[in-house]
């Protein structure tokens, strides 16, 4: 680990439907952080690690591309 935290990237292009956590919030491993909508399907995005949300680079309504960094958990 580089100490920069775990980056959570968009698995597909879509729109950010809901943001459930804010910077500074504690998250558990596998806890939902946000929900993406793609092709009329909702896809929950979960934290791969337990920690604190250190950055949030998307907001509700934002469009994201595959591989775009959305959240960092440190």
Secondary structure as UniProt FT lines:
FT   STRAND          6..9
FT   STRAND          14..19
FT   TURN            23..24
FT   STRAND          26..27
FT   TURN            29..30
FT   STRAND          32..38
FT   TURN            39..40
FT   STRAND          41..46
FT   STRAND          51..56
FT   TURN            60..61
FT   STRAND          63..64
FT   TURN            66..67
FT   STRAND          69..73
//
